[in-house]
Amino acid sequence: MSTTSEGPMAPQKSWFSRNWAWFIPMGCLGLLLSCGCLGALIAGITFKSLRDNNVVTEALAQTKQSPEAREVLGEPIEADWKIQGSLSTTNGQGSAQLAIPVRGPKAEGTLHVEAYKRDADTWTFTTLELDVPDHPEINLLGDSPSAPPGTVPARPDLPDVEPLPDEEEMQEEPPAPDDKDVEL
């Protein structure tokens, strides 16, 4: 053991052994904050992409053009970011069933949207209704009838499909095979 003028040299503790009481809680807090920020970023991007989608933009444009909607909600009409529902697009075709919260200076309501598209950019609305509390529901499609909520929009480009058999038909035994000899 060597000595100095101050006395014997004592081994110095490592940085971690001196600072572990701060390092562990701050590391856990940093990890939680990083995960929270990443989750908020993913949610923000998802809501922004849903809000900026063509079907939402077209539905809001038709709502803003409607005299009945402007009378009930007031102007300007704005959409909330809390859009609910489903939106599916594949190879230029898609379907959407959305509930978009809208508000104006006079009232707040929900815009119910059901639509489909067959090509890249054209959405066809089957339901576009504004539901405002204490007011009758407003059909924003004008004279064209809207489908009842929850129904699948008619798709004229798809072939008719035979319905599935009932449960009773499925439980029946299949016909017995013919007793014919088959030569191979």
C-alpha positions as CSV (number, residue, x, y, z in Angstrom):
1,M,0.0,0.0,0.0
2,S,1.4,3.3,-1.0
3,T,1.2,6.4,1.1
4,T,1.1,10.0,0.3
5,S,1.7,13.1,2.4
6,E,-2.1,13.1,3.1
7,G,-2.1,9.6,4.2
8,P,-2.8,6.2,2.7
9,M,-4.7,6.2,-0.7
10,A,-8.3,4.9,-0.2
11,P,-9.9,3.3,-3.3
12,Q,-12.5,5.6,-4.8
13,K,-16.1,4.4,-5.3
14,S,-17.3,4.1,-8.9
15,W,-19.7,6.7,-10.4
16,F,-22.7,4.2,-10.3
17,S,-22.1,3.3,-6.7
18,R,-22.0,7.0,-5.8
19,N,-25.1,7.9,-7.9
20,W,-27.3,4.8,-8.0
21,A,-30.0,6.4,-5.8
22,W,-30.6,9.0,-8.6
23,F,-29.8,7.0,-11.6
24,I,-32.4,4.2,-11.2
25,P,-35.5,6.4,-10.7
26,M,-34.4,8.9,-13.4
27,G,-33.7,6.0,-15.8
28,C,-37.1,4.5,-15.2
29,L,-38.8,7.9,-15.5
30,G,-36.9,8.6,-18.7
31,L,-38.0,5.3,-20.2
32,L,-41.7,5.9,-19.3
33,L,-41.6,9.4,-20.8
34,S,-40.0,8.1,-24.0
35,C,-42.7,5.4,-24.3
36,G,-45.4,7.9,-23.6
37,C,-44.1,10.4,-26.2
38,L,-43.8,7.6,-28.8
39,G,-47.4,6.5,-28.1
40,A,-48.6,10.1,-28.3
41,L,-46.7,10.5,-31.6
42,I,-48.3,7.4,-33.1
43,A,-51.8,8.3,-32.0
44,G,-51.3,11.9,-33.4
45,I,-50.2,10.6,-36.7
46,T,-53.1,8.1,-36.8
47,F,-55.7,10.7,-36.0
48,K,-54.2,13.2,-38.4
49,S,-54.2,10.7,-41.3
50,L,-57.8,9.7,-40.5
51,R,-58.9,13.4,-40.3
52,D,-57.1,14.4,-43.5
53,N,-58.6,11.4,-45.5
54,N,-60.6,12.3,-48.6
55,V,-63.9,10.8,-47.2
56,V,-63.7,13.0,-44.1
57,T,-62.7,16.1,-46.2
58,E,-65.6,15.5,-48.6
59,A,-68.1,14.9,-45.9
60,L,-67.2,18.1,-44.1
61,A,-67.3,20.0,-47.3
62,Q,-70.8,18.8,-48.0
63,T,-71.8,19.7,-44.4
64,K,-70.4,23.2,-44.7
65,Q,-72.4,23.7,-48.0
66,S,-75.7,22.6,-46.5
67,P,-78.0,25.5,-45.5
68,E,-79.7,23.4,-42.9
69,A,-76.4,22.4,-41.2
70,R,-75.2,26.1,-41.2
71,E,-78.5,27.2,-39.7
72,V,-78.4,24.6,-36.9
73,L,-74.7,24.7,-36.1
74,G,-73.8,28.2,-37.2
75,E,-70.7,29.2,-39.1
76,P,-67.8,28.3,-39.1
77,I,-68.4,24.5,-38.9
78,E,-65.4,22.6,-37.5
79,A,-64.6,19.0,-37.0
80,D,-63.3,17.6,-33.7
81,W,-60.2,15.3,-33.8
82,K,-62.1,12.5,-32.0
83,I,-63.3,10.7,-35.1
84,Q,-64.8,7.2,-34.5
85,G,-65.5,4.3,-36.8
86,S,-63.7,2.3,-39.4
87,L,-62.0,3.2,-42.7
88,S,-60.7,0.5,-45.0
89,T,-59.0,1.0,-48.3
90,T,-57.3,-1.6,-50.5
91,N,-56.1,-1.2,-54.1
92,G,-58.1,2.0,-54.8
93,Q,-61.4,0.5,-53.3
94,G,-62.6,1.2,-49.8
95,S,-65.4,1.6,-47.4
96,A,-66.0,3.9,-44.4
97,Q,-68.4,4.1,-41.5
98,L,-67.5,7.1,-39.4
99,A,-69.0,9.3,-36.7
100,I,-67.4,12.7,-36.9
101,P,-68.0,15.2,-34.0
102,V,-68.7,18.7,-35.5
103,R,-69.4,22.0,-33.9
104,G,-70.3,25.5,-34.7
105,P,-71.0,28.7,-32.6
106,K,-74.7,27.6,-32.1
107,A,-74.5,23.9,-31.4
108,E,-72.5,20.6,-31.5
109,G,-73.5,17.4,-33.3
110,T,-72.3,14.2,-34.9
111,L,-71.9,13.7,-38.6
112,H,-72.7,10.0,-39.5
113,V,-70.9,8.9,-42.7
114,E,-71.2,5.7,-44.6
115,A,-69.4,5.6,-48.0
116,Y,-67.6,3.4,-50.4
117,K,-65.2,4.0,-53.3
118,R,-64.5,2.0,-56.4
119,D,-61.6,4.0,-57.9
120,A,-58.7,6.0,-56.5
121,D,-60.4,9.2,-55.4
122,T,-64.2,9.1,-55.7
123,W,-66.2,8.4,-52.6
124,T,-69.9,7.6,-52.9
125,F,-71.9,8.4,-49.8
126,T,-74.7,6.1,-48.8
127,T,-75.3,7.9,-45.5
128,L,-74.5,11.5,-44.7
129,E,-76.6,12.6,-41.7
130,L,-76.1,15.3,-39.1
131,D,-77.4,14.5,-35.7
132,V,-77.7,17.5,-33.4
133,P,-79.4,17.1,-29.9
134,D,-82.8,18.7,-29.7
135,H,-83.1,19.0,-33.5
136,P,-84.4,16.5,-36.1
137,E,-81.8,14.5,-38.0
138,I,-80.6,16.3,-41.2
139,N,-80.0,14.2,-44.3
140,L,-77.2,16.0,-46.2
141,L,-77.6,13.8,-49.3
142,G,-80.6,15.9,-50.4
143,D,-83.2,14.0,-52.4
144,S,-81.2,10.8,-52.7
145,P,-82.3,8.2,-50.1
146,S,-79.7,7.2,-47.5
147,A,-79.3,3.7,-46.4
148,P,-80.4,2.8,-42.8
149,P,-77.5,3.0,-40.4
150,G,-75.5,-0.1,-40.0
151,T,-76.3,-1.5,-43.5
152,V,-73.7,-2.3,-46.1
153,P,-73.8,0.0,-49.0
154,A,-74.9,-1.4,-52.4
155,R,-71.9,-2.1,-54.6
156,P,-73.1,-2.4,-58.2
157,D,-69.7,-3.5,-59.4
158,L,-69.7,-6.7,-57.4
159,P,-71.4,-9.9,-58.5
160,D,-74.4,-11.3,-56.6
161,V,-73.3,-14.0,-54.2
162,E,-75.5,-16.9,-53.1
163,P,-76.3,-16.7,-49.4
164,L,-74.9,-19.2,-46.9
165,P,-77.1,-22.1,-46.0
166,D,-79.2,-21.9,-42.8
167,E,-78.1,-23.8,-39.7
168,E,-80.7,-26.5,-40.3
169,E,-79.5,-27.1,-43.8
170,M,-75.9,-27.4,-42.6
171,Q,-76.9,-30.0,-39.9
172,E,-78.6,-32.3,-42.5
173,E,-76.5,-35.2,-43.5
174,P,-74.9,-35.0,-46.9
175,P,-76.4,-37.3,-49.6
176,A,-75.0,-40.8,-49.7
177,P,-72.6,-41.4,-52.5
178,D,-73.7,-43.6,-55.4
179,D,-72.7,-47.2,-55.2
180,K,-71.1,-47.3,-58.6
181,D,-67.9,-49.1,-59.2
182,V,-65.2,-46.8,-60.4
183,E,-62.5,-48.2,-62.7
184,L,-59.1,-46.8,-62.4
